[in-house]
């Protein structure tokens, strides 16, 4: 018997309004809140920084009304 037949790893992906999170979804929540505070309705108006893609996705989720 192989170990992977006995132990099945549980991989549960955290999601925030359809976008995958890497840790605790705090970046997504910050982007969502920022978009709400700035009344962003166009997803293309969300700022994008390669170092903070989760903020961008959170902003887009608000603009897309997810």
N, C-alpha and C positions, 0 to 999 in steps of 0.2 A: 504494500500500500504506500502511495506517495503522500507526502505531507500536504500538498495542495488538494488532495482528495479528502483529507480530514479537516483541514482548516481552510475556510473560505473567507478571504479578507473582505471586510465590509468597507466599501469605498462610497462614501456619501458626499456628493458635491454640494456645497453651499451655493444657493442661488439668490439673487436679488432682482425681482421683477423680470426674470428671464435671462439675466446675465450671470455668468459664473463668478464666484468670489474665490479669492485665494486664501483668505484668513477669516476675518469676521464681518466682512461686507461694510466696514466703516467708511471706506472710500466711496462706495456706491451711495450710501446714505448721505454723506456730505455733499456729493454732487446733486443728488435729488433735492436736498434742502436748499442748496444754493440756487438751483433753477426755480424752485418754488418762490423763494424770496425775491428773485429777479424777474419773475413772471415770464420765464422762457417758454415759448410755444413752438419754436422752430428748432428741431434737433441739430441742425447745422450751425446754430448759434452757440452751441455748447463748446467751451474751450477744450482744446486737446493738448495734452503734454504727454510725450512718450513715457515719462517717468510716473504718470498718474492716470493710466487708462481707466481705472475703476471710477474715478471722479467723472470722467467724460461719459461713461456708460450710465452712471446714476443720473446725470443731467439729462441725457437722452431719454432715459426711462420716464422722467417727468414730462418732458416735451412731447413724448409719444403717448402720454396718458396711460402708461402701463400700471 
